[in-house]
Amino acid sequence: MKYNSDLHHRHSIRLQNYDYANTGAYFVTMCCQNRVNYFGEIENEKMILNEYGDIAHNEWKKLLKSM
């Protein structure tokens, strides 16, 4: 489904005139179906990964090494 601002009522949090193609550090937020915590839990403001979270984290690190 194409984004429709009238339907979704969202606004962009991207910085205007910033080239996101540049090298830099970025946050990635994933919202899973029904907001189930598939990858672990947050305790005392720290992410505690479960088995699936460990797998996702290790795969992410592999991607970074391949760049």
N, CA, C, O and CB atoms as a CASP TS submission, in Angstrom:
PFRMAT TS
TARGET T0000
AUTHOR 0000-0000-0000
METHOD Language model
MODEL 1
PARENT N/A
ATOM      1  N   MET     1       0.845  -1.179   0.000  1.00  0.00           N
ATOM      2  CA  MET     1       0.000   0.000   0.000  1.00  0.00           C
ATOM      3  C   MET     1       0.887   1.237   0.000  1.00  0.00           C
ATOM      4  O   MET     1       1.804   1.342   0.814  1.00  0.00           O
ATOM      5  CB  MET     1      -0.959   0.000   1.218  1.00  0.00           C
ATOM      6  N   LYS     2       0.627   2.153  -0.885  1.00  0.00           N
ATOM      7  CA  LYS     2       1.377   3.402  -0.966  1.00  0.00           C
ATOM      8  C   LYS     2       1.000   4.310   0.202  1.00  0.00           C
ATOM      9  O   LYS     2      -0.154   4.341   0.628  1.00  0.00           O
ATOM     10  CB  LYS     2       1.114   4.112  -2.315  1.00  0.00           C
ATOM     11  N   TYR     3       1.970   5.038   0.707  1.00  0.00           N
ATOM     12  CA  TYR     3       1.743   5.964   1.816  1.00  0.00           C
ATOM     13  C   TYR     3       0.771   7.066   1.407  1.00  0.00           C
ATOM     14  O   TYR     3       0.927   7.690   0.357  1.00  0.00           O
ATOM     15  CB  TYR     3       3.072   6.577   2.290  1.00  0.00           C
ATOM     16  N   ASN     4      -0.217   7.291   2.238  1.00  0.00           N
ATOM     17  CA  ASN     4      -1.218   8.330   2.010  1.00  0.00           C
ATOM     18  C   ASN     4      -1.307   9.153   3.294  1.00  0.00           C
ATOM     19  O   ASN     4      -1.828   8.669   4.299  1.00  0.00           O
ATOM     20  CB  ASN     4      -2.626   7.714   1.612  1.00  0.00           C
ATOM     21  N   SER     5      -0.805  10.393   3.276  1.00  0.00           N
ATOM     22  CA  SER     5      -0.761  11.209   4.493  1.00  0.00           C
ATOM     23  C   SER     5      -2.151  11.511   5.054  1.00  0.00           C
ATOM     24  O   SER     5      -2.295  11.708   6.261  1.00  0.00           O
ATOM     25  CB  SER     5      -0.038  12.509   4.212  1.00  0.00           C
ATOM     26  N   ASP     6      -3.152  11.550   4.217  1.00  0.00           N
ATOM     27  CA  ASP     6      -4.510  11.786   4.717  1.00  0.00           C
ATOM     28  C   ASP     6      -5.029  10.581   5.494  1.00  0.00           C
ATOM     29  O   ASP     6      -5.795  10.728   6.446  1.00  0.00           O
ATOM     30  CB  ASP     6      -5.459  12.108   3.556  1.00  0.00           C
ATOM     31  N   LEU     7      -4.609   9.406   5.084  1.00  0.00           N
ATOM     32  CA  LEU     7      -5.065   8.177   5.726  1.00  0.00           C
ATOM     33  C   LEU     7      -4.212   7.821   6.937  1.00  0.00           C
ATOM     34  O   LEU     7      -4.746   7.409   7.966  1.00  0.00           O
ATOM     35  CB  LEU     7      -5.051   7.031   4.731  1.00  0.00           C
ATOM     36  N   HIS     8      -2.898   7.974   6.830  1.00  0.00           N
ATOM     37  CA  HIS     8      -2.001   7.502   7.869  1.00  0.00           C
ATOM     38  C   HIS     8      -1.696   8.535   8.952  1.00  0.00           C
ATOM     39  O   HIS     8      -1.274   8.159  10.046  1.00  0.00           O
ATOM     40  CB  HIS     8      -0.733   7.058   7.250  1.00  0.00           C
ATOM     41  N   HIS     9      -1.895   9.807   8.682  1.00  0.00           N
ATOM     42  CA  HIS     9      -1.690  10.884   9.657  1.00  0.00           C
ATOM     43  C   HIS     9      -0.306  10.810  10.293  1.00  0.00           C
ATOM     44  O   HIS     9      -0.168  10.937  11.509  1.00  0.00           O
ATOM     45  CB  HIS     9      -2.762  10.825  10.743  1.00  0.00           C
ATOM     46  N   ARG    10       0.706  10.606   9.472  1.00  0.00           N
ATOM     47  CA  ARG    10       2.075  10.547   9.964  1.00  0.00           C
ATOM     48  C   ARG    10       2.867  11.714   9.395  1.00  0.00           C
ATOM     49  O   ARG    10       2.532  12.264   8.346  1.00  0.00           O
ATOM     50  CB  ARG    10       2.740   9.201   9.592  1.00  0.00           C
ATOM     51  N   HIS    11       3.897  12.070  10.094  1.00  0.00           N
ATOM     52  CA  HIS    11       4.797  13.093   9.578  1.00  0.00           C
ATOM     53  C   HIS    11       6.215  12.535   9.577  1.00  0.00           C
ATOM     54  O   HIS    11       6.545  11.649  10.366  1.00  0.00           O
ATOM     55  CB  HIS    11       4.710  14.401  10.424  1.00  0.00           C
ATOM     56  N   SER    12       7.023  13.045   8.710  1.00  0.00           N
ATOM     57  CA  SER    12       8.392  12.574   8.585  1.00  0.00           C
ATOM     58  C   SER    12       9.241  13.127   9.717  1.00  0.00           C
ATOM     59  O   SER    12       9.127  14.300  10.071  1.00  0.00           O
ATOM     60  CB  SER    12       8.981  12.972   7.228  1.00  0.00           C
ATOM     61  N   ILE    13      10.091  12.282  10.283  1.00  0.00           N
ATOM     62  CA  ILE    13      11.033  12.740  11.303  1.00  0.00           C
ATOM     63  C   ILE    13      12.418  12.947  10.702  1.00  0.00           C
ATOM     64  O   ILE    13      13.376  13.232  11.420  1.00  0.00           O
ATOM     65  CB  ILE    13      11.103  11.736  12.463  1.00  0.00           C
ATOM     66  N   ARG    14      12.521  12.803   9.381  1.00  0.00           N
ATOM     67  CA  ARG    14      13.795  13.012   8.702  1.00  0.00           C
ATOM     68  C   ARG    14      14.150  14.494   8.681  1.00  0.00           C
ATOM     69  O   ARG    14      13.277  15.358   8.601  1.00  0.00           O
ATOM     70  CB  ARG    14      13.742  12.454   7.270  1.00  0.00           C
ATOM     71  N   LEU    15      15.445  14.768   8.754  1.00  0.00           N
ATOM     72  CA  LEU    15      15.921  16.146   8.665  1.00  0.00           C
ATOM     73  C   LEU    15      15.784  16.640   7.234  1.00  0.00           C
ATOM     74  O   LEU    15      16.170  15.949   6.292  1.00  0.00           O
ATOM     75  CB  LEU    15      17.388  16.259   9.141  1.00  0.00           C
ATOM     76  N   GLN    16      15.243  17.815   7.079  1.00  0.00           N
ATOM     77  CA  GLN    16      15.134  18.383   5.749  1.00  0.00           C
ATOM     78  C   GLN    16      16.527  18.710   5.225  1.00  0.00           C
ATOM     79  O   GLN    16      17.399  19.147   5.976  1.00  0.00           O
ATOM     80  CB  GLN    16      14.239  19.643   5.759  1.00  0.00           C
ATOM     81  N   ASN    17      16.721  18.496   3.950  1.00  0.00           N
ATOM     82  CA  ASN    17      17.975  18.807   3.270  1.00  0.00           C
ATOM     83  C   ASN    17      19.172  17.991   3.759  1.00  0.00           C
ATOM     84  O   ASN    17      20.315  18.375   3.510  1.00  0.00           O
ATOM     85  CB  ASN    17      18.274  20.257   3.433  1.00  0.00           C
ATOM     86  N   TYR    18      18.935  16.872   4.450  1.00  0.00           N
ATOM     87  CA  TYR    18      20.030  15.994   4.860  1.00  0.00           C
ATOM     88  C   TYR    18      20.102  14.827   3.890  1.00  0.00           C
ATOM     89  O   TYR    18      19.082  14.221   3.562  1.00  0.00           O
ATOM     90  CB  TYR    18      19.837  15.490   6.325  1.00  0.00           C
ATOM     91  N   ASP    19      21.302  14.514   3.434  1.00  0.00           N
ATOM     92  CA  ASP    19      21.488  13.422   2.482  1.00  0.00           C
ATOM     93  C   ASP    19      21.703  12.124   3.257  1.00  0.00           C
ATOM     94  O   ASP    19      22.807  11.860   3.733  1.00  0.00           O
ATOM     95  CB  ASP    19      22.690  13.708   1.526  1.00  0.00           C
ATOM     96  N   TYR    20      20.661  11.322   3.384  1.00  0.00           N
ATOM     97  CA  TYR    20      20.733  10.080   4.135  1.00  0.00           C
ATOM     98  C   TYR    20      21.529   8.999   3.410  1.00  0.00           C
ATOM     99  O   TYR    20      21.679   7.896   3.936  1.00  0.00           O
ATOM    100  CB  TYR    20      19.347   9.581   4.422  1.00  0.00           C
ATOM    101  N   ALA    21      22.039   9.289   2.222  1.00  0.00           N
ATOM    102  CA  ALA    21      22.916   8.356   1.522  1.00  0.00           C
ATOM    103  C   ALA    21      24.341   8.436   2.072  1.00  0.00           C
ATOM    104  O   ALA    21      25.171   7.579   1.768  1.00  0.00           O
ATOM    105  CB  ALA    21      22.910   8.645   0.012  1.00  0.00           C
ATOM    106  N   ASN    22      24.628   9.459   2.878  1.00  0.00           N
ATOM    107  CA  ASN    22      25.958   9.615   3.470  1.00  0.00           C
ATOM    108  C   ASN    22      26.227   8.513   4.489  1.00  0.00           C
ATOM    109  O   ASN    22      25.307   7.959   5.092  1.00  0.00           O
ATOM    110  CB  ASN    22      26.094  10.996   4.135  1.00  0.00           C
ATOM    111  N   THR    23      27.506   8.211   4.664  1.00  0.00           N
ATOM    112  CA  THR    23      27.906   7.287   5.719  1.00  0.00           C
ATOM    113  C   THR    23      27.583   7.911   7.058  1.00  0.00           C
ATOM    114  O   THR    23      27.791   9.107   7.261  1.00  0.00           O
ATOM    115  CB  THR    23      29.412   6.934   5.623  1.00  0.00           C
ATOM    116  N   GLY    24      27.078   7.107   7.965  1.00  0.00           N
ATOM    117  CA  GLY    24      26.766   7.624   9.288  1.00  0.00           C
ATOM    118  C   GLY    24      26.138   6.544  10.145  1.00  0.00           C
ATOM    119  O   GLY    24      25.909   5.426   9.685  1.00  0.00           O
ATOM    120  N   ALA    25      25.862   6.881  11.379  1.00  0.00           N
ATOM    121  CA  ALA    25      25.204   5.961  12.304  1.00  0.00           C
ATOM    122  C   ALA    25      23.707   6.252  12.286  1.00  0.00           C
ATOM    123  O   ALA    25      23.287   7.406  12.372  1.00  0.00           O
ATOM    124  CB  ALA    25      25.787   6.095  13.754  1.00  0.00           C
ATOM    125  N   TYR    26      22.926   5.217  12.176  1.00  0.00           N
ATOM    126  CA  TYR    26      21.474   5.358  12.117  1.00  0.00           C
ATOM    127  C   TYR    26      20.812   4.375  13.065  1.00  0.00           C
ATOM    128  O   TYR    26      21.329   3.280  13.287  1.00  0.00           O
ATOM    129  CB  TYR    26      20.962   5.146  10.684  1.00  0.00           C
ATOM    130  N   PHE    27      19.689   4.753  13.618  1.00  0.00           N
ATOM    131  CA  PHE    27      18.883   3.853  14.428  1.00  0.00           C
ATOM    132  C   PHE    27      17.917   3.120  13.519  1.00  0.00           C
ATOM    133  O   PHE    27      17.385   3.692  12.568  1.00  0.00           O
ATOM    134  CB  PHE    27      18.125   4.622  15.543  1.00  0.00           C
ATOM    135  N   VAL    28      17.697   1.859  13.817  1.00  0.00           N
ATOM    136  CA  VAL    28      16.707   1.075  13.097  1.00  0.00           C
ATOM    137  C   VAL    28      15.680   0.617  14.116  1.00  0.00           C
ATOM    138  O   VAL    28      16.028  -0.013  15.115  1.00  0.00           O
ATOM    139  CB  VAL    28      17.358  -0.142  12.343  1.00  0.00           C
ATOM    140  N   THR    29      14.422   0.929  13.869  1.00  0.00           N
ATOM    141  CA  THR    29      13.344   0.502  14.742  1.00  0.00           C
ATOM    142  C   THR    29      12.466  -0.457  13.978  1.00  0.00           C
ATOM    143  O   THR    29      12.027  -0.160  12.866  1.00  0.00           O
ATOM    144  CB  THR    29      12.529   1.706  15.268  1.00  0.00           C
ATOM    145  N   MET    30      12.209  -1.606  14.571  1.00  0.00           N
ATOM    146  CA  MET    30      11.340  -2.594  13.935  1.00  0.00           C
ATOM    147  C   MET    30      10.118  -2.801  14.813  1.00  0.00           C
ATOM    148  O   MET    30      10.239  -3.086  16.004  1.00  0.00           O
ATOM    149  CB  MET    30      12.089  -3.941  13.698  1.00  0.00           C
ATOM    150  N   CYS    31       8.963  -2.658  14.230  1.00  0.00           N
ATOM    151  CA  CYS    31       7.718  -2.914  14.933  1.00  0.00           C
ATOM    152  C   CYS    31       7.132  -4.201  14.352  1.00  0.00           C
ATOM    153  O   CYS    31       6.783  -4.254  13.173  1.00  0.00           O
ATOM    154  CB  CYS    31       6.715  -1.703  14.802  1.00  0.00           C
ATOM    155  N   CYS    32       7.029  -5.216  15.172  1.00  0.00           N
ATOM    156  CA  CYS    32       6.568  -6.521  14.705  1.00  0.00           C
ATOM    157  C   CYS    32       5.038  -6.607  14.800  1.00  0.00           C
ATOM    158  O   CYS    32       4.392  -5.837  15.510  1.00  0.00           O
ATOM    159  CB  CYS    32       7.228  -7.658  15.529  1.00  0.00           C
ATOM    160  N   GLN    33       4.496  -7.562  14.066  1.00  0.00           N
ATOM    161  CA  GLN    33       3.051  -7.761  14.049  1.00  0.00           C
ATOM    162  C   GLN    33       2.526  -7.901  15.477  1.00  0.00           C
ATOM    163  O   GLN    33       3.082  -8.648  16.282  1.00  0.00           O
ATOM    164  CB  GLN    33       2.681  -9.006  13.209  1.00  0.00           C
ATOM    165  N   ASN    34       1.480  -7.196  15.772  1.00  0.00           N
ATOM    166  CA  ASN    34       0.823  -7.188  17.091  1.00  0.00           C
ATOM    167  C   ASN    34       1.760  -6.741  18.215  1.00  0.00           C
ATOM    168  O   ASN    34       1.496  -6.993  19.391  1.00  0.00           O
ATOM    169  CB  ASN    34       0.282  -8.574  17.408  1.00  0.00           C
ATOM    170  N   ARG    35       2.848  -6.081  17.845  1.00  0.00           N
ATOM    171  CA  ARG    35       3.824  -5.546  18.802  1.00  0.00           C
ATOM    172  C   ARG    35       4.376  -6.611  19.758  1.00  0.00           C
ATOM    173  O   ARG    35       4.692  -6.317  20.911  1.00  0.00           O
ATOM    174  CB  ARG    35       3.186  -4.431  19.607  1.00  0.00           C
ATOM    175  N   VAL    36       4.486  -7.834  19.272  1.00  0.00           N
ATOM    176  CA  VAL    36       5.056  -8.919  20.058  1.00  0.00           C
ATOM    177  C   VAL    36       6.561  -8.708  20.179  1.00  0.00           C
ATOM    178  O   VAL    36       7.218  -8.342  19.204  1.00  0.00           O
ATOM    179  CB  VAL    36       4.740 -10.299  19.416  1.00  0.00           C
ATOM    180  N   ASN    37       7.103  -8.932  21.354  1.00  0.00           N
ATOM    181  CA  ASN    37       8.537  -8.766  21.590  1.00  0.00           C
ATOM    182  C   ASN    37       9.269 -10.034  21.156  1.00  0.00           C
ATOM    183  O   ASN    37       9.639 -10.863  21.987  1.00  0.00           O
ATOM    184  CB  ASN    37       8.823  -8.449  23.088  1.00  0.00           C
ATOM    185  N   TYR    38       9.470 -10.174  19.864  1.00  0.00           N
ATOM    186  CA  TYR    38      10.104 -11.370  19.325  1.00  0.00           C
ATOM    187  C   TYR    38      11.586 -11.462  19.647  1.00  0.00           C
ATOM    188  O   TYR    38      12.141 -12.560  19.682  1.00  0.00           O
ATOM    189  CB  TYR    38       9.916 -11.415  17.844  1.00  0.00           C
ATOM    190  N   PHE    39      12.229 -10.344  19.881  1.00  0.00           N
ATOM    191  CA  PHE    39      13.682 -10.322  19.981  1.00  0.00           C
ATOM    192  C   PHE    39      14.201 -10.172  21.402  1.00  0.00           C
ATOM    193  O   PHE    39      15.413 -10.217  21.610  1.00  0.00           O
ATOM    194  CB  PHE    39      14.216  -9.217  19.149  1.00  0.00           C
ATOM    195  N   GLY    40      13.345 -10.000  22.366  1.00  0.00           N
ATOM    196  CA  GLY    40      13.769  -9.861  23.750  1.00  0.00           C
ATOM    197  C   GLY    40      12.909  -8.850  24.484  1.00  0.00           C
ATOM    198  O   GLY    40      11.805  -8.519  24.050  1.00  0.00           O
ATOM    199  N   GLU    41      13.419  -8.374  25.584  1.00  0.00           N
ATOM    200  CA  GLU    41      12.692  -7.432  26.439  1.00  0.00           C
ATOM    201  C   GLU    41      13.611  -6.279  26.827  1.00  0.00           C
ATOM    202  O   GLU    41      14.835  -6.409  26.801  1.00  0.00           O
ATOM    203  CB  GLU    41      12.143  -8.143  27.707  1.00  0.00           C
ATOM    204  N   ILE    42      13.012  -5.166  27.184  1.00  0.00           N
ATOM    205  CA  ILE    42      13.777  -4.035  27.703  1.00  0.00           C
ATOM    206  C   ILE    42      13.649  -4.051  29.218  1.00  0.00           C
ATOM    207  O   ILE    42      12.547  -4.021  29.766  1.00  0.00           O
ATOM    208  CB  ILE    42      13.278  -2.669  27.101  1.00  0.00           C
ATOM    209  N   GLU    43      14.802  -4.099  29.886  1.00  0.00           N
ATOM    210  CA  GLU    43      14.846  -4.075  31.349  1.00  0.00           C
ATOM    211  C   GLU    43      15.809  -2.988  31.779  1.00  0.00           C
ATOM    212  O   GLU    43      16.954  -2.951  31.329  1.00  0.00           O
ATOM    213  CB  GLU    43      15.272  -5.459  31.933  1.00  0.00           C
ATOM    214  N   ASN    44      15.344  -2.095  32.658  1.00  0.00           N
ATOM    215  CA  ASN    44      16.188  -0.985  33.136  1.00  0.00           C
ATOM    216  C   ASN    44      16.824  -0.228  31.973  1.00  0.00           C
ATOM    217  O   ASN    44      18.017   0.074  31.991  1.00  0.00           O
ATOM    218  CB  ASN    44      17.286  -1.513  34.075  1.00  0.00           C
ATOM    219  N   GLU    45      16.006   0.075  30.958  1.00  0.00           N
ATOM    220  CA  GLU    45      16.413   0.841  29.782  1.00  0.00           C
ATOM    221  C   GLU    45      17.503   0.140  28.963  1.00  0.00           C
ATOM    222  O   GLU    45      18.222   0.800  28.213  1.00  0.00           O
ATOM    223  CB  GLU    45      16.902   2.208  30.210  1.00  0.00           C
ATOM    224  N   LYS    46      17.635  -1.161  29.089  1.00  0.00           N
ATOM    225  CA  LYS    46      18.616  -1.924  28.317  1.00  0.00           C
ATOM    226  C   LYS    46      17.906  -3.083  27.627  1.00  0.00           C
ATOM    227  O   LYS    46      17.039  -3.735  28.210  1.00  0.00           O
ATOM    228  CB  LYS    46      19.772  -2.444  29.230  1.00  0.00           C
ATOM    229  N   MET    47      18.290  -3.331  26.368  1.00  0.00           N
ATOM    230  CA  MET    47      17.707  -4.420  25.599  1.00  0.00           C
ATOM    231  C   MET    47      18.350  -5.725  26.017  1.00  0.00           C
ATOM    232  O   MET    47      19.570  -5.869  25.947  1.00  0.00           O
ATOM    233  CB  MET    47      17.878  -4.186  24.084  1.00  0.00           C
ATOM    234  N   ILE    48      17.543  -6.675  26.449  1.00  0.00           N
ATOM    235  CA  ILE    48      17.990  -8.013  26.805  1.00  0.00           C
ATOM    236  C   ILE    48      17.515  -8.937  25.695  1.00  0.00           C
ATOM    237  O   ILE    48      16.329  -9.249  25.600  1.00  0.00           O
ATOM    238  CB  ILE    48      17.445  -8.464  28.218  1.00  0.00           C
ATOM    239  N   LEU    49      18.443  -9.369  24.862  1.00  0.00           N
ATOM    240  CA  LEU    49      18.093 -10.181  23.705  1.00  0.00           C
ATOM    241  C   LEU    49      17.776 -11.617  24.121  1.00  0.00           C
ATOM    242  O   LEU    49      18.417 -12.177  25.011  1.00  0.00           O
ATOM    243  CB  LEU    49      19.229 -10.163  22.681  1.00  0.00           C
ATOM    244  N   ASN    50      16.780 -12.199  23.461  1.00  0.00           N
ATOM    245  CA  ASN    50      16.514 -13.618  23.623  1.00  0.00           C
ATOM    246  C   ASN    50      17.223 -14.363  22.474  1.00  0.00           C
ATOM    247  O   ASN    50      18.029 -13.768  21.758  1.00  0.00           O
ATOM    248  CB  ASN    50      14.959 -13.910  23.632  1.00  0.00           C
ATOM    249  N   GLU    51      16.930 -15.640  22.302  1.00  0.00           N
ATOM    250  CA  GLU    51      17.583 -16.436  21.261  1.00  0.00           C
ATOM    251  C   GLU    51      17.408 -15.805  19.875  1.00  0.00           C
ATOM    252  O   GLU    51      18.360 -15.723  19.100  1.00  0.00           O
ATOM    253  CB  GLU    51      17.024 -17.864  21.259  1.00  0.00           C
ATOM    254  N   TYR    52      16.190 -15.362  19.573  1.00  0.00           N
ATOM    255  CA  TYR    52      15.934 -14.764  18.260  1.00  0.00           C
ATOM    256  C   TYR    52      16.616 -13.407  18.127  1.00  0.00           C
ATOM    257  O   TYR    52      17.092 -13.052  17.049  1.00  0.00           O
ATOM    258  CB  TYR    52      14.428 -14.617  18.026  1.00  0.00           C
ATOM    259  N   GLY    53      16.662 -12.657  19.208  1.00  0.00           N
ATOM    260  CA  GLY    53      17.365 -11.385  19.197  1.00  0.00           C
ATOM    261  C   GLY    53      18.850 -11.561  18.955  1.00  0.00           C
ATOM    262  O   GLY    53      19.471 -10.772  18.242  1.00  0.00           O
ATOM    263  N   ASP    54      19.425 -12.614  19.561  1.00  0.00           N
ATOM    264  CA  ASP    54      20.837 -12.911  19.322  1.00  0.00           C
ATOM    265  C   ASP    54      21.092 -13.226  17.853  1.00  0.00           C
ATOM    266  O   ASP    54      22.077 -12.765  17.276  1.00  0.00           O
ATOM    267  CB  ASP    54      21.290 -14.082  20.197  1.00  0.00           C
ATOM    268  N   ILE    55      20.204 -14.013  17.251  1.00  0.00           N
ATOM    269  CA  ILE    55      20.351 -14.356  15.834  1.00  0.00           C
ATOM    270  C   ILE    55      20.298 -13.093  14.984  1.00  0.00           C
ATOM    271  O   ILE    55      21.152 -12.890  14.120  1.00  0.00           O
ATOM    272  CB  ILE    55      19.250 -15.352  15.390  1.00  0.00           C
ATOM    273  N   ALA    56      19.302 -12.241  15.221  1.00  0.00           N
ATOM    274  CA  ALA    56      19.158 -11.001  14.442  1.00  0.00           C
ATOM    275  C   ALA    56      20.391 -10.109  14.628  1.00  0.00           C
ATOM    276  O   ALA    56      20.890  -9.533  13.662  1.00  0.00           O
ATOM    277  CB  ALA    56      17.871 -10.235  14.865  1.00  0.00           C
ATOM    278  N   HIS    57      20.875  -9.997  15.853  1.00  0.00           N
ATOM    279  CA  HIS    57      22.037  -9.161  16.144  1.00  0.00           C
ATOM    280  C   HIS    57      23.281  -9.686  15.423  1.00  0.00           C
ATOM    281  O   HIS    57      24.033  -8.914  14.827  1.00  0.00           O
ATOM    282  CB  HIS    57      22.286  -9.102  17.661  1.00  0.00           C
ATOM    283  N   ASN    58      23.488 -10.994  15.481  1.00  0.00           N
ATOM    284  CA  ASN    58      24.656 -11.581  14.812  1.00  0.00           C
ATOM    285  C   ASN    58      24.587 -11.422  13.298  1.00  0.00           C
ATOM    286  O   ASN    58      25.608 -11.178  12.655  1.00  0.00           O
ATOM    287  CB  ASN    58      24.777 -13.059  15.165  1.00  0.00           C
ATOM    288  N   GLU    59      23.396 -11.556  12.724  1.00  0.00           N
ATOM    289  CA  GLU    59      23.244 -11.367  11.281  1.00  0.00           C
ATOM    290  C   GLU    59      23.497  -9.911  10.904  1.00  0.00           C
ATOM    291  O   GLU    59      24.087  -9.636   9.859  1.00  0.00           O
ATOM    292  CB  GLU    59      21.838 -11.801  10.823  1.00  0.00           C
ATOM    293  N   TRP    60      23.060  -8.983  11.740  1.00  0.00           N
ATOM    294  CA  TRP    60      23.291  -7.560  11.493  1.00  0.00           C
ATOM    295  C   TRP    60      24.792  -7.278  11.480  1.00  0.00           C
ATOM    296  O   TRP    60      25.283  -6.542  10.624  1.00  0.00           O
ATOM    297  CB  TRP    60      22.581  -6.690  12.565  1.00  0.00           C
ATOM    298  N   LYS    61      25.526  -7.873  12.445  1.00  0.00           N
ATOM    299  CA  LYS    61      26.973  -7.676  12.493  1.00  0.00           C
ATOM    300  C   LYS    61      27.645  -8.251  11.243  1.00  0.00           C
ATOM    301  O   LYS    61      28.610  -7.670  10.746  1.00  0.00           O
ATOM    302  CB  LYS    61      27.560  -8.326  13.758  1.00  0.00           C
ATOM    303  N   LYS    62      27.158  -9.371  10.732  1.00  0.00           N
ATOM    304  CA  LYS    62      27.707  -9.940   9.506  1.00  0.00           C
ATOM    305  C   LYS    62      27.522  -8.979   8.334  1.00  0.00           C
ATOM    306  O   LYS    62      28.412  -8.840   7.494  1.00  0.00           O
ATOM    307  CB  LYS    62      27.043 -11.290   9.198  1.00  0.00           C
ATOM    308  N   LEU    63      26.369  -8.320   8.279  1.00  0.00           N
ATOM    309  CA  LEU    63      26.130  -7.350   7.211  1.00  0.00           C
ATOM    310  C   LEU    63      27.159  -6.216   7.271  1.00  0.00           C
ATOM    311  O   LEU    63      27.674  -5.781   6.241  1.00  0.00           O
ATOM    312  CB  LEU    63      24.700  -6.780   7.313  1.00  0.00           C
ATOM    313  N   LEU    64      27.450  -5.748   8.476  1.00  0.00           N
ATOM    314  CA  LEU    64      28.388  -4.643   8.626  1.00  0.00           C
ATOM    315  C   LEU    64      29.791  -5.045   8.182  1.00  0.00           C
ATOM    316  O   LEU    64      30.516  -4.240   7.598  1.00  0.00           O
ATOM    317  CB  LEU    64      28.413  -4.162  10.075  1.00  0.00           C
ATOM    318  N   LYS    65      30.172  -6.292   8.459  1.00  0.00           N
ATOM    319  CA  LYS    65      31.495  -6.772   8.054  1.00  0.00           C
ATOM    320  C   LYS    65      31.611  -6.889   6.545  1.00  0.00           C
ATOM    321  O   LYS    65      32.702  -6.746   5.994  1.00  0.00           O
ATOM    322  CB  LYS    65      31.790  -8.117   8.697  1.00  0.00           C
ATOM    323  N   SER    66      30.497  -7.149   5.872  1.00  0.00           N
ATOM    324  CA  SER    66      30.542  -7.346   4.428  1.00  0.00           C
ATOM    325  C   SER    66      30.565  -6.033   3.650  1.00  0.00           C
ATOM    326  O   SER    66      30.690  -6.047   2.425  1.00  0.00           O
ATOM    327  CB  SER    66      29.361  -8.170   3.991  1.00  0.00           C
ATOM    328  N   MET    67      30.448  -4.914   4.330  1.00  0.00           N
ATOM    329  CA  MET    67      30.411  -3.616   3.647  1.00  0.00           C
ATOM    330  C   MET    67      31.804  -3.074   3.436  1.00  0.00           C
ATOM    331  O   MET    67      31.967  -1.990   2.876  1.00  0.00           O
ATOM    332  CB  MET    67      29.579  -2.611   4.439  1.00  0.00           C
TER
END
